[in-house]
Amino acid sequence: MQISCLEVIRELSNYIDKDVTPELREQIVAHLPACTHCSAVYDGLRNTITLVGDGRSFQLPAGFSQRLRARLTNIS
Ligand SMILES: [Zn+2]
């Protein structure tokens, strides 16, 4: 039985919290390496949770992306 991307993405946060059935867990484990889309969502979600879990909030300073973009423009 194959699990769909929609189901994987819907269950990803539960999966990370280890709050899924063993059957569902196995299906997600099998799906992730085979699907770049779901694995990208998984990586993003896991990184977010890790940062929050560390008790540190992670925020780019205001104007950071604009300054970075300006610098990159100057280089090229
Ligand atoms: Zn997928």
N, CA, C, O and the ligand as a Tripos MOL2 file, in Angstrom:
@<TRIPOS>MOLECULE
protein
  305   303    77     0     0
PROTEIN
NO_CHARGES

@<TRIPOS>ATOM
      1 N           0.8470   -1.2080    0.0000 N.3       1 MET1
      2 CA          0.0000    0.0000    0.0000 C.3       1 MET1
      3 C           0.8810    1.2560    0.0000 C.2       1 MET1
      4 O           1.7790    1.3920    0.8310 O.2       1 MET1
      5 N           0.6240    2.1410   -0.9090 N.am      2 GLN2
      6 CA          1.4090    3.3660   -1.0120 C.3       2 GLN2
      7 C           0.6920    4.5150   -0.2930 C.2       2 GLN2
      8 O          -0.5350    4.6150   -0.3020 O.2       2 GLN2
      9 N           1.4660    5.3350    0.3010 N.am      3 ILE3
     10 CA          0.9310    6.5110    0.9640 C.3       3 ILE3
     11 C           1.1260    7.7040    0.0200 C.2       3 ILE3
     12 O           2.1340    7.7800   -0.6820 O.2       3 ILE3
     13 N           0.1840    8.6130    0.0020 N.am      4 SER4
     14 CA          0.2960    9.7450   -0.9120 C.3       4 SER4
     15 C           1.0650   10.8840   -0.2570 C.2       4 SER4
     16 O           1.1760   10.9590    0.9670 O.2       4 SER4
     17 N           1.5950   11.7710   -1.1020 N.am      5 CYS5
     18 CA          2.3280   12.9250   -0.5920 C.3       5 CYS5
     19 C           1.4650   13.7420    0.3690 C.2       5 CYS5
     20 O           1.9430   14.2340    1.3920 O.2       5 CYS5
     21 N           0.1980   13.8740    0.0210 N.am      6 LEU6
     22 CA         -0.7090   14.6670    0.8500 C.3       6 LEU6
     23 C          -0.7910   14.0880    2.2610 C.2       6 LEU6
     24 O          -0.7620   14.8190    3.2510 O.2       6 LEU6
     25 N          -0.8940   12.7640    2.3280 N.am      7 GLU7
     26 CA         -0.9670   12.1160    3.6410 C.3       7 GLU7
     27 C           0.3490   12.2460    4.3980 C.2       7 GLU7
     28 O           0.3600   12.4750    5.6080 O.2       7 GLU7
     29 N           1.4620   12.0960    3.6730 N.am      8 VAL8
     30 CA          2.7720   12.2230    4.3140 C.3       8 VAL8
     31 C           2.9190   13.6040    4.9410 C.2       8 VAL8
     32 O           3.2900   13.7380    6.1080 O.2       8 VAL8
     33 N           2.6200   14.6320    4.1420 N.am      9 ILE9
     34 CA          2.8040   16.0010    4.6250 C.3       9 ILE9
     35 C           1.8570   16.2980    5.7850 C.2       9 ILE9
     36 O           2.2120   17.0060    6.7270 O.2       9 ILE9
     37 N           0.6520   15.7460    5.7030 N.am     10 ARG10
     38 CA         -0.3190   15.9730    6.7750 C.3      10 ARG10
     39 C           0.1430   15.3280    8.0830 C.2      10 ARG10
     40 O          -0.1500   15.8330    9.1670 O.2      10 ARG10
     41 N           0.8630   14.2130    7.9730 N.am     11 GLU11
     42 CA          1.2690   13.4600    9.1730 C.3      11 GLU11
     43 C           2.6910   13.7680    9.6310 C.2      11 GLU11
     44 O           3.1470   13.2400   10.6450 O.2      11 GLU11
     45 N           3.4010   14.6360    8.8750 N.am     12 LEU12
     46 CA          4.8260   14.8270    9.1660 C.3      12 LEU12
     47 C           5.0900   15.3320   10.5790 C.2      12 LEU12
     48 O           6.0040   14.8510   11.2480 O.2      12 LEU12
     49 N           4.3010   16.2910   11.0350 N.am     13 SER13
     50 CA          4.5640   16.8300   12.3770 C.3      13 SER13
     51 C           4.2820   15.7620   13.4340 C.2      13 SER13
     52 O           4.9790   15.6860   14.4460 O.2      13 SER13
     53 N           3.2560   14.9360   13.1960 N.am     14 ASN14
     54 CA          3.0020   13.8210   14.1150 C.3      14 ASN14
     55 C           4.1350   12.8110   14.0640 C.2      14 ASN14
     56 O           4.5350   12.2450   15.0820 O.2      14 ASN14
     57 N           4.6440   12.5970   12.8580 N.am     15 TYR15
     58 CA          5.7650   11.6640   12.6860 C.3      15 TYR15
     59 C           6.9840   12.1370   13.4740 C.2      15 TYR15
     60 O           7.6420   11.3460   14.1500 O.2      15 TYR15
     61 N           7.2780   13.4330   13.3790 N.am     16 ILE16
     62 CA          8.4280   13.9880   14.0970 C.3      16 ILE16
     63 C           8.2090   13.8870   15.6060 C.2      16 ILE16
     64 O           9.1510   13.6600   16.3660 O.2      16 ILE16
     65 N           6.9650   14.0570   16.0250 N.am     17 ASP17
     66 CA          6.6310   13.9210   17.4460 C.3      17 ASP17
     67 C           6.5030   12.4620   17.8780 C.2      17 ASP17
     68 O           6.1760   12.1760   19.0300 O.2      17 ASP17
     69 N           6.7630   11.5310   16.9400 N.am     18 LYS18
     70 CA          6.6070   10.0850   17.1730 C.3      18 LYS18
     71 C           5.1900    9.7480   17.6290 C.2      18 LYS18
     72 O           4.9770    8.9080   18.5040 O.2      18 LYS18
     73 N           4.2360   10.4270   17.0110 N.am     19 ASP19
     74 CA          2.8350   10.2650   17.3820 C.3      19 ASP19
     75 C           2.0490    9.6360   16.2310 C.2      19 ASP19
     76 O           0.9300   10.0510   15.9280 O.2      19 ASP19
     77 N           2.6520    8.6290   15.5960 N.am     20 VAL20
     78 CA          1.9580    7.9140   14.5270 C.3      20 VAL20
     79 C           2.0270    6.4120   14.7930 C.2      20 VAL20
     80 O           2.8670    5.9490   15.5640 O.2      20 VAL20
     81 N           1.1450    5.6640   14.1540 N.am     21 THR21
     82 CA          1.1610    4.2100   14.3230 C.3      21 THR21
     83 C           2.4160    3.6480   13.6530 C.2      21 THR21
     84 O           2.9610    4.2740   12.7440 O.2      21 THR21
     85 N           2.8790    2.4780   14.0930 N.am     22 PRO22
     86 CA          4.0660    1.8640   13.4620 C.3      22 PRO22
     87 C           3.8760    1.6480   11.9640 C.2      22 PRO22
     88 O           4.8270    1.7850   11.1940 O.2      22 PRO22
     89 N           2.6740    1.3160   11.5500 N.am     23 GLU23
     90 CA          2.3990    1.0930   10.1290 C.3      23 GLU23
     91 C           2.5920    2.3920    9.3430 C.2      23 GLU23
     92 O           3.2450    2.4080    8.3000 O.2      23 GLU23
     93 N           2.0220    3.4650    9.8550 N.am     24 LEU24
     94 CA          2.1280    4.7660    9.1810 C.3      24 LEU24
     95 C           3.5800    5.2370    9.1760 C.2      24 LEU24
     96 O           4.0640    5.7820    8.1830 O.2      24 LEU24
     97 N           4.2560    5.0240   10.2790 N.am     25 ARG25
     98 CA          5.6500    5.3990   10.4020 C.3      25 ARG25
     99 C           6.4910    4.7110    9.3210 C.2      25 ARG25
    100 O           7.3240    5.3450    8.6740 O.2      25 ARG25
    101 N           6.2660    3.4280    9.1390 N.am     26 GLU26
    102 CA          7.0120    2.6760    8.1280 C.3      26 GLU26
    103 C           6.7540    3.2080    6.7310 C.2      26 GLU26
    104 O           7.6650    3.2720    5.9050 O.2      26 GLU26
    105 N           5.5240    3.5860    6.4690 N.am     27 GLN27
    106 CA          5.1850    4.1150    5.1550 C.3      27 GLN27
    107 C           5.8580    5.4660    4.9140 C.2      27 GLN27
    108 O           6.3300    5.7490    3.8130 O.2      27 GLN27
    109 N           5.8950    6.2860    5.9510 N.am     28 ILE28
    110 CA          6.5500    7.5920    5.8140 C.3      28 ILE28
    111 C           8.0560    7.3950    5.6430 C.2      28 ILE28
    112 O           8.6740    8.0520    4.8060 O.2      28 ILE28
    113 N           8.6450    6.5000    6.4240 N.am     29 VAL29
    114 CA         10.0750    6.2070    6.3060 C.3      29 VAL29
    115 C          10.4110    5.7430    4.8910 C.2      29 VAL29
    116 O          11.4420    6.1180    4.3340 O.2      29 VAL29
    117 N           9.5400    4.9320    4.3210 N.am     30 ALA30
    118 CA          9.7850    4.4260    2.9690 C.3      30 ALA30
    119 C           9.5650    5.5150    1.9190 C.2      30 ALA30
    120 O          10.2190    5.5220    0.8750 O.2      30 ALA30
    121 N           8.6570    6.4190    2.1970 N.am     31 HIS31
    122 CA          8.3010    7.4520    1.2150 C.3      31 HIS31
    123 C           9.3390    8.5770    1.1310 C.2      31 HIS31
    124 O           9.6810    9.0340    0.0400 O.2      31 HIS31
    125 N           9.8290    9.0110    2.2740 N.am     32 LEU32
    126 CA         10.6680   10.2160    2.3100 C.3      32 LEU32
    127 C          11.8900   10.1750    1.3840 C.2      32 LEU32
    128 O          12.0950   11.1140    0.6150 O.2      32 LEU32
    129 N          12.7070    9.1130    1.4340 N.am     33 PRO33
    130 CA         13.9010    9.1350    0.5700 C.3      33 PRO33
    131 C          13.5500    9.0720   -0.9120 C.2      33 PRO33
    132 O          14.3550    9.4500   -1.7630 O.2      33 PRO33
    133 N          12.3520    8.5960   -1.2170 N.am     34 ALA34
    134 CA         11.9630    8.4230   -2.6150 C.3      34 ALA34
    135 C          11.2960    9.6740   -3.1720 C.2      34 ALA34
    136 O          10.9980    9.7390   -4.3650 O.2      34 ALA34
    137 N          11.0590   10.6630   -2.3230 N.am     35 CYS35
    138 CA         10.2630   11.8140   -2.7530 C.3      35 CYS35
    139 C          10.9760   13.1040   -2.3260 C.2      35 CYS35
    140 O          11.0120   13.4390   -1.1420 O.2      35 CYS35
    141 N          11.5410   13.8210   -3.3030 N.am     36 THR36
    142 CA         12.2930   15.0300   -2.9750 C.3      36 THR36
    143 C          11.3900   16.0860   -2.3500 C.2      36 THR36
    144 O          11.8140   16.8350   -1.4700 O.2      36 THR36
    145 N          10.1320   16.1400   -2.8150 N.am     37 HIS37
    146 CA          9.2170   17.1590   -2.3020 C.3      37 HIS37
    147 C           8.9470   16.9550   -0.8120 C.2      37 HIS37
    148 O           9.0940   17.8810   -0.0140 O.2      37 HIS37
    149 N           8.5560   15.7540   -0.4500 N.am     38 CYS38
    150 CA          8.2390   15.4730    0.9520 C.3      38 CYS38
    151 C           9.4870   15.5460    1.8300 C.2      38 CYS38
    152 O           9.4110   16.0110    2.9670 O.2      38 CYS38
    153 N          10.6340   15.0920    1.3200 N.am     39 SER39
    154 CA         11.8370   15.1450    2.1500 C.3      39 SER39
    155 C          12.2680   16.5890    2.3830 C.2      39 SER39
    156 O          12.8080   16.9080    3.4420 O.2      39 SER39
    157 N          12.0320   17.4730    1.3990 N.am     40 ALA40
    158 CA         12.3470   18.8920    1.5890 C.3      40 ALA40
    159 C          11.4370   19.5010    2.6580 C.2      40 ALA40
    160 O          11.8880   20.2710    3.5060 O.2      40 ALA40
    161 N          10.1630   19.1490    2.6050 N.am     41 VAL41
    162 CA          9.2260   19.6390    3.6260 C.3      41 VAL41
    163 C           9.6280   19.1030    4.9970 C.2      41 VAL41
    164 O           9.5820   19.8180    5.9980 O.2      41 VAL41
    165 N          10.0190   17.8410    5.0230 N.am     42 TYR42
    166 CA         10.4340   17.2080    6.2800 C.3      42 TYR42
    167 C          11.6570   17.9080    6.8710 C.2      42 TYR42
    168 O          11.6900   18.2130    8.0630 O.2      42 TYR42
    169 N          12.6560   18.1590    6.0320 N.am     43 ASP43
    170 CA         13.8650   18.8430    6.5040 C.3      43 ASP43
    171 C          13.5320   20.2190    7.0760 C.2      43 ASP43
    172 O          14.0250   20.5970    8.1390 O.2      43 ASP43
    173 N          12.6960   20.9580    6.3630 N.am     44 GLY44
    174 CA         12.3110   22.2880    6.8200 C.3      44 GLY44
    175 C          11.6010   22.2430    8.1540 C.2      44 GLY44
    176 O          11.8620   23.0510    9.0460 O.2      44 GLY44
    177 N          10.6980   21.2840    8.2760 N.am     45 LEU45
    178 CA          9.9040   21.1390    9.4930 C.3      45 LEU45
    179 C          10.8020   20.7310   10.6620 C.2      45 LEU45
    180 O          10.6600   21.2370   11.7750 O.2      45 LEU45
    181 N          11.7150   19.8210   10.3940 N.am     46 ARG46
    182 CA         12.6010   19.3260   11.4380 C.3      46 ARG46
    183 C          13.5290   20.4350   11.9290 C.2      46 ARG46
    184 O          13.7710   20.5640   13.1290 O.2      46 ARG46
    185 N          14.0490   21.2380   10.9920 N.am     47 ASN47
    186 CA         14.9190   22.3470   11.3730 C.3      47 ASN47
    187 C          14.1690   23.3560   12.2290 C.2      47 ASN47
    188 O          14.7030   23.8510   13.2220 O.2      47 ASN47
    189 N          12.9520   23.6580   11.8530 N.am     48 THR48
    190 CA         12.1310   24.6030   12.6080 C.3      48 THR48
    191 C          11.9190   24.0960   14.0220 C.2      48 THR48
    192 O          12.0540   24.8440   14.9910 O.2      48 THR48
    193 N          11.5890   22.8280   14.1270 N.am     49 ILE49
    194 CA         11.3050   22.2470   15.4320 C.3      49 ILE49
    195 C          12.5720   22.2040   16.2810 C.2      49 ILE49
    196 O          12.5180   22.4300   17.4900 O.2      49 ILE49
    197 N          13.7060   21.9160   15.6560 N.am     50 THR50
    198 CA         14.9690   21.8800   16.3820 C.3      50 THR50
    199 C          15.2820   23.2490   16.9730 C.2      50 THR50
    200 O          15.6780   23.3600   18.1340 O.2      50 THR50
    201 N          15.1000   24.2950   16.1590 N.am     51 LEU51
    202 CA         15.4000   25.6400   16.6300 C.3      51 LEU51
    203 C          14.4890   26.0220   17.7860 C.2      51 LEU51
    204 O          14.9430   26.5980   18.7740 O.2      51 LEU51
    205 N          13.2160   25.7060   17.6650 N.am     52 VAL52
    206 CA         12.2690   26.0210   18.7310 C.3      52 VAL52
    207 C          12.5840   25.1640   19.9590 C.2      52 VAL52
    208 O          12.5000   25.6340   21.0940 O.2      52 VAL52
    209 N          12.9490   23.8940   19.7150 N.am     53 GLY53
    210 CA         13.2300   22.9590   20.7950 C.3      53 GLY53
    211 C          14.4450   23.3610   21.6170 C.2      53 GLY53
    212 O          14.5350   23.0400   22.8020 O.2      53 GLY53
    213 N          15.3700   24.0590   20.9910 N.am     54 ASP54
    214 CA         16.5470   24.5380   21.7150 C.3      54 ASP54
    215 C          16.2070   25.6790   22.6660 C.2      54 ASP54
    216 O          17.0450   26.1000   23.4630 O.2      54 ASP54
    217 N          14.9800   26.1760   22.5800 N.am     55 GLY55
    218 CA         14.5750   27.2860   23.4220 C.3      55 GLY55
    219 C          15.1170   28.6060   22.9290 C.2      55 GLY55
    220 O          15.0670   29.6090   23.6410 O.2      55 GLY55
    221 N          15.6440   28.6130   21.6900 N.am     56 ARG56
    222 CA         16.1310   29.8520   21.1160 C.3      56 ARG56
    223 C          15.2080   30.2510   19.9800 C.2      56 ARG56
    224 O          14.8400   29.4200   19.1500 O.2      56 ARG56
    225 N          14.8460   31.4800   19.9440 N.am     57 SER57
    226 CA         14.0970   31.9310   18.7820 C.3      57 SER57
    227 C          15.0950   32.4060   17.7460 C.2      57 SER57
    228 O          16.1230   32.9950   18.0790 O.2      57 SER57
    229 N          14.7930   32.1520   16.5270 N.am     58 PHE58
    230 CA         15.7160   32.4370   15.4550 C.3      58 PHE58
    231 C          15.0760   33.4520   14.5320 C.2      58 PHE58
    232 O          14.0740   33.1690   13.8770 O.2      58 PHE58
    233 N          15.6430   34.5970   14.4880 N.am     59 GLN59
    234 CA         15.0720   35.6590   13.6750 C.3      59 GLN59
    235 C          16.1830   36.4010   12.9580 C.2      59 GLN59
    236 O          17.1750   36.7940   13.5720 O.2      59 GLN59
    237 N          16.0180   36.5890   11.6770 N.am     60 LEU60
    238 CA         16.9770   37.4030   10.9460 C.3      60 LEU60
    239 C          16.7340   38.8590   11.3050 C.2      60 LEU60
    240 O          15.5860   39.2890   11.4200 O.2      60 LEU60
    241 N          17.8070   39.6200   11.4820 N.am     61 PRO61
    242 CA         17.6260   41.0370   11.7830 C.3      61 PRO61
    243 C          16.8610   41.7420   10.6690 C.2      61 PRO61
    244 O          16.9570   41.3650    9.5010 O.2      61 PRO61
    245 N          16.1130   42.7510   11.0380 N.am     62 ALA62
    246 CA         15.3480   43.4810   10.0400 C.3      62 ALA62
    247 C          16.2790   44.0560    8.9820 C.2      62 ALA62
    248 O          17.3090   44.6460    9.3090 O.2      62 ALA62
    249 N          15.9200   43.8860    7.7240 N.am     63 GLY63
    250 CA         16.7270   44.4420    6.6510 C.3      63 GLY63
    251 C          17.8740   43.5400    6.2320 C.2      63 GLY63
    252 O          18.6210   43.8720    5.3110 O.2      63 GLY63
    253 N          18.0230   42.3980    6.9020 N.am     64 PHE64
    254 CA         19.1440   41.5080    6.6120 C.3      64 PHE64
    255 C          19.1180   41.0170    5.1680 C.2      64 PHE64
    256 O          20.1280   41.0750    4.4670 O.2      64 PHE64
    257 N          17.9590   40.5330    4.7280 N.am     65 SER65
    258 CA         17.8990   39.9660    3.3870 C.3      65 SER65
    259 C          18.1100   41.0420    2.3170 C.2      65 SER65
    260 O          18.6790   40.7710    1.2600 O.2      65 SER65
    261 N          17.6550   42.2450    2.5970 N.am     66 GLN66
    262 CA         17.8810   43.3340    1.6510 C.3      66 GLN66
    263 C          19.3600   43.6650    1.5550 C.2      66 GLN66
    264 O          19.8900   43.8540    0.4600 O.2      66 GLN66
    265 N          20.0310   43.7340    2.7080 N.am     67 ARG67
    266 CA         21.4590   44.0260    2.7130 C.3      67 ARG67
    267 C          22.2440   42.9280    2.0150 C.2      67 ARG67
    268 O          23.1770   43.1910    1.2570 O.2      67 ARG67
    269 N          21.8430   41.6850    2.2900 N.am     68 LEU68
    270 CA         22.5250   40.5570    1.6610 C.3      68 LEU68
    271 C          22.3720   40.6320    0.1460 C.2      68 LEU68
    272 O          23.3320   40.4340   -0.5990 O.2      68 LEU68
    273 N          21.1660   40.9160   -0.2910 N.am     69 ARG69
    274 CA         20.9000   40.9760   -1.7200 C.3      69 ARG69
    275 C          21.7130   42.1190   -2.3540 C.2      69 ARG69
    276 O          22.2440   41.9780   -3.4560 O.2      69 ARG69
    277 N          21.7990   43.2440   -1.6450 N.am     70 ALA70
    278 CA         22.5590   44.3810   -2.1640 C.3      70 ALA70
    279 C          24.0310   44.0060   -2.2990 C.2      70 ALA70
    280 O          24.6960   44.3750   -3.2680 O.2      70 ALA70
    281 N          24.5250   43.2670   -1.3070 N.am     71 ARG71
    282 CA         25.9350   42.8750   -1.3350 C.3      71 ARG71
    283 C          26.1920   41.9130   -2.4980 C.2      71 ARG71
    284 O          27.1850   42.0380   -3.2140 O.2      71 ARG71
    285 N          25.2970   40.9710   -2.6690 N.am     72 LEU72
    286 CA         25.4570   40.0010   -3.7650 C.3      72 LEU72
    287 C          25.4190   40.7240   -5.1080 C.2      72 LEU72
    288 O          26.1480   40.3650   -6.0330 O.2      72 LEU72
    289 N          24.5760   41.7340   -5.2110 N.am     73 THR73
    290 CA         24.4890   42.4970   -6.4550 C.3      73 THR73
    291 C          25.7830   43.2220   -6.7270 C.2      73 THR73
    292 O          26.2350   43.2990   -7.8700 O.2      73 THR73
    293 N          26.3880   43.7620   -5.6590 N.am     74 ASN74
    294 CA         27.6600   44.4720   -5.8260 C.3      74 ASN74
    295 C          28.7810   43.5520   -6.3010 C.2      74 ASN74
    296 O          29.6370   43.9570   -7.0870 O.2      74 ASN74
    297 N          28.7670   42.3090   -5.8150 N.am     75 ILE75
    298 CA         29.8220   41.3500   -6.1950 C.3      75 ILE75
    299 C          29.7140   41.0020   -7.6760 C.2      75 ILE75
    300 O          30.7220   40.9400   -8.3800 O.2      75 ILE75
    301 N          28.4980   40.7770   -8.1430 N.am     76 SER76
    302 CA         28.3420   40.2660   -9.5080 C.3      76 SER76
    303 C          28.2870   41.3710  -10.5630 C.2      76 SER76
    304 O          28.1580   41.0820  -11.7530 O.2      76 SER76
    305 ZN          5.9030   12.7000   -1.3650 Zn       77 ZN77
@<TRIPOS>BOND
     1     1     2 1
     2     2     3 1
     3     3     4 2
     4     3     5 am
     5     5     6 1
     6     6     7 1
     7     7     8 2
     8     7     9 am
     9     9    10 1
    10    10    11 1
    11    11    12 2
    12    11    13 am
    13    13    14 1
    14    14    15 1
    15    15    16 2
    16    15    17 am
    17    17    18 1
    18    18    19 1
    19    19    20 2
    20    19    21 am
    21    21    22 1
    22    22    23 1
    23    23    24 2
    24    23    25 am
    25    25    26 1
    26    26    27 1
    27    27    28 2
    28    27    29 am
    29    29    30 1
    30    30    31 1
    31    31    32 2
    32    31    33 am
    33    33    34 1
    34    34    35 1
    35    35    36 2
    36    35    37 am
    37    37    38 1
    38    38    39 1
    39    39    40 2
    40    39    41 am
    41    41    42 1
    42    42    43 1
    43    43    44 2
    44    43    45 am
    45    45    46 1
    46    46    47 1
    47    47    48 2
    48    47    49 am
    49    49    50 1
    50    50    51 1
    51    51    52 2
    52    51    53 am
    53    53    54 1
    54    54    55 1
    55    55    56 2
    56    55    57 am
    57    57    58 1
    58    58    59 1
    59    59    60 2
    60    59    61 am
    61    61    62 1
    62    62    63 1
    63    63    64 2
    64    63    65 am
    65    65    66 1
    66    66    67 1
    67    67    68 2
    68    67    69 am
    69    69    70 1
    70    70    71 1
    71    71    72 2
    72    71    73 am
    73    73    74 1
    74    74    75 1
    75    75    76 2
    76    75    77 am
    77    77    78 1
    78    78    79 1
    79    79    80 2
    80    79    81 am
    81    81    82 1
    82    82    83 1
    83    83    84 2
    84    83    85 am
    85    85    86 1
    86    86    87 1
    87    87    88 2
    88    87    89 am
    89    89    90 1
    90    90    91 1
    91    91    92 2
    92    91    93 am
    93    93    94 1
    94    94    95 1
    95    95    96 2
    96    95    97 am
    97    97    98 1
    98    98    99 1
    99    99   100 2
   100    99   101 am
   101   101   102 1
   102   102   103 1
   103   103   104 2
   104   103   105 am
   105   105   106 1
   106   106   107 1
   107   107   108 2
   108   107   109 am
   109   109   110 1
   110   110   111 1
   111   111   112 2
   112   111   113 am
   113   113   114 1
   114   114   115 1
   115   115   116 2
   116   115   117 am
   117   117   118 1
   118   118   119 1
   119   119   120 2
   120   119   121 am
   121   121   122 1
   122   122   123 1
   123   123   124 2
   124   123   125 am
   125   125   126 1
   126   126   127 1
   127   127   128 2
   128   127   129 am
   129   129   130 1
   130   130   131 1
   131   131   132 2
   132   131   133 am
   133   133   134 1
   134   134   135 1
   135   135   136 2
   136   135   137 am
   137   137   138 1
   138   138   139 1
   139   139   140 2
   140   139   141 am
   141   141   142 1
   142   142   143 1
   143   143   144 2
   144   143   145 am
   145   145   146 1
   146   146   147 1
   147   147   148 2
   148   147   149 am
   149   149   150 1
   150   150   151 1
   151   151   152 2
   152   151   153 am
   153   153   154 1
   154   154   155 1
   155   155   156 2
   156   155   157 am
   157   157   158 1
   158   158   159 1
   159   159   160 2
   160   159   161 am
   161   161   162 1
   162   162   163 1
   163   163   164 2
   164   163   165 am
   165   165   166 1
   166   166   167 1
   167   167   168 2
   168   167   169 am
   169   169   170 1
   170   170   171 1
   171   171   172 2
   172   171   173 am
   173   173   174 1
   174   174   175 1
   175   175   176 2
   176   175   177 am
   177   177   178 1
   178   178   179 1
   179   179   180 2
   180   179   181 am
   181   181   182 1
   182   182   183 1
   183   183   184 2
   184   183   185 am
   185   185   186 1
   186   186   187 1
   187   187   188 2
   188   187   189 am
   189   189   190 1
   190   190   191 1
   191   191   192 2
   192   191   193 am
   193   193   194 1
   194   194   195 1
   195   195   196 2
   196   195   197 am
   197   197   198 1
   198   198   199 1
   199   199   200 2
   200   199   201 am
   201   201   202 1
   202   202   203 1
   203   203   204 2
   204   203   205 am
   205   205   206 1
   206   206   207 1
   207   207   208 2
   208   207   209 am
   209   209   210 1
   210   210   211 1
   211   211   212 2
   212   211   213 am
   213   213   214 1
   214   214   215 1
   215   215   216 2
   216   215   217 am
   217   217   218 1
   218   218   219 1
   219   219   220 2
   220   219   221 am
   221   221   222 1
   222   222   223 1
   223   223   224 2
   224   223   225 am
   225   225   226 1
   226   226   227 1
   227   227   228 2
   228   227   229 am
   229   229   230 1
   230   230   231 1
   231   231   232 2
   232   231   233 am
   233   233   234 1
   234   234   235 1
   235   235   236 2
   236   235   237 am
   237   237   238 1
   238   238   239 1
   239   239   240 2
   240   239   241 am
   241   241   242 1
   242   242   243 1
   243   243   244 2
   244   243   245 am
   245   245   246 1
   246   246   247 1
   247   247   248 2
   248   247   249 am
   249   249   250 1
   250   250   251 1
   251   251   252 2
   252   251   253 am
   253   253   254 1
   254   254   255 1
   255   255   256 2
   256   255   257 am
   257   257   258 1
   258   258   259 1
   259   259   260 2
   260   259   261 am
   261   261   262 1
   262   262   263 1
   263   263   264 2
   264   263   265 am
   265   265   266 1
   266   266   267 1
   267   267   268 2
   268   267   269 am
   269   269   270 1
   270   270   271 1
   271   271   272 2
   272   271   273 am
   273   273   274 1
   274   274   275 1
   275   275   276 2
   276   275   277 am
   277   277   278 1
   278   278   279 1
   279   279   280 2
   280   279   281 am
   281   281   282 1
   282   282   283 1
   283   283   284 2
   284   283   285 am
   285   285   286 1
   286   286   287 1
   287   287   288 2
   288   287   289 am
   289   289   290 1
   290   290   291 1
   291   291   292 2
   292   291   293 am
   293   293   294 1
   294   294   295 1
   295   295   296 2
   296   295   297 am
   297   297   298 1
   298   298   299 1
   299   299   300 2
   300   299   301 am
   301   301   302 1
   302   302   303 1
   303   303   304 2
@<TRIPOS>SUBSTRUCTURE
     1 MET1         2 RESIDUE 1 A MET
     2 GLN2         6 RESIDUE 1 A GLN
     3 ILE3        10 RESIDUE 1 A ILE
     4 SER4        14 RESIDUE 1 A SER
     5 CYS5        18 RESIDUE 1 A CYS
     6 LEU6        22 RESIDUE 1 A LEU
     7 GLU7        26 RESIDUE 1 A GLU
     8 VAL8        30 RESIDUE 1 A VAL
     9 ILE9        34 RESIDUE 1 A ILE
    10 ARG10       38 RESIDUE 1 A ARG
    11 GLU11       42 RESIDUE 1 A GLU
    12 LEU12       46 RESIDUE 1 A LEU
    13 SER13       50 RESIDUE 1 A SER
    14 ASN14       54 RESIDUE 1 A ASN
    15 TYR15       58 RESIDUE 1 A TYR
    16 ILE16       62 RESIDUE 1 A ILE
    17 ASP17       66 RESIDUE 1 A ASP
    18 LYS18       70 RESIDUE 1 A LYS
    19 ASP19       74 RESIDUE 1 A ASP
    20 VAL20       78 RESIDUE 1 A VAL
    21 THR21       82 RESIDUE 1 A THR
    22 PRO22       86 RESIDUE 1 A PRO
    23 GLU23       90 RESIDUE 1 A GLU
    24 LEU24       94 RESIDUE 1 A LEU
    25 ARG25       98 RESIDUE 1 A ARG
    26 GLU26      102 RESIDUE 1 A GLU
    27 GLN27      106 RESIDUE 1 A GLN
    28 ILE28      110 RESIDUE 1 A ILE
    29 VAL29      114 RESIDUE 1 A VAL
    30 ALA30      118 RESIDUE 1 A ALA
    31 HIS31      122 RESIDUE 1 A HIS
    32 LEU32      126 RESIDUE 1 A LEU
    33 PRO33      130 RESIDUE 1 A PRO
    34 ALA34      134 RESIDUE 1 A ALA
    35 CYS35      138 RESIDUE 1 A CYS
    36 THR36      142 RESIDUE 1 A THR
    37 HIS37      146 RESIDUE 1 A HIS
    38 CYS38      150 RESIDUE 1 A CYS
    39 SER39      154 RESIDUE 1 A SER
    40 ALA40      158 RESIDUE 1 A ALA
    41 VAL41      162 RESIDUE 1 A VAL
    42 TYR42      166 RESIDUE 1 A TYR
    43 ASP43      170 RESIDUE 1 A ASP
    44 GLY44      174 RESIDUE 1 A GLY
    45 LEU45      178 RESIDUE 1 A LEU
    46 ARG46      182 RESIDUE 1 A ARG
    47 ASN47      186 RESIDUE 1 A ASN
    48 THR48      190 RESIDUE 1 A THR
    49 ILE49      194 RESIDUE 1 A ILE
    50 THR50      198 RESIDUE 1 A THR
    51 LEU51      202 RESIDUE 1 A LEU
    52 VAL52      206 RESIDUE 1 A VAL
    53 GLY53      210 RESIDUE 1 A GLY
    54 ASP54      214 RESIDUE 1 A ASP
    55 GLY55      218 RESIDUE 1 A GLY
    56 ARG56      222 RESIDUE 1 A ARG
    57 SER57      226 RESIDUE 1 A SER
    58 PHE58      230 RESIDUE 1 A PHE
    59 GLN59      234 RESIDUE 1 A GLN
    60 LEU60      238 RESIDUE 1 A LEU
    61 PRO61      242 RESIDUE 1 A PRO
    62 ALA62      246 RESIDUE 1 A ALA
    63 GLY63      250 RESIDUE 1 A GLY
    64 PHE64      254 RESIDUE 1 A PHE
    65 SER65      258 RESIDUE 1 A SER
    66 GLN66      262 RESIDUE 1 A GLN
    67 ARG67      266 RESIDUE 1 A ARG
    68 LEU68      270 RESIDUE 1 A LEU
    69 ARG69      274 RESIDUE 1 A ARG
    70 ALA70      278 RESIDUE 1 A ALA
    71 ARG71      282 RESIDUE 1 A ARG
    72 LEU72      286 RESIDUE 1 A LEU
    73 THR73      290 RESIDUE 1 A THR
    74 ASN74      294 RESIDUE 1 A ASN
    75 ILE75      298 RESIDUE 1 A ILE
    76 SER76      302 RESIDUE 1 A SER
    77 ZN77       305 GROUP 0 **** ****
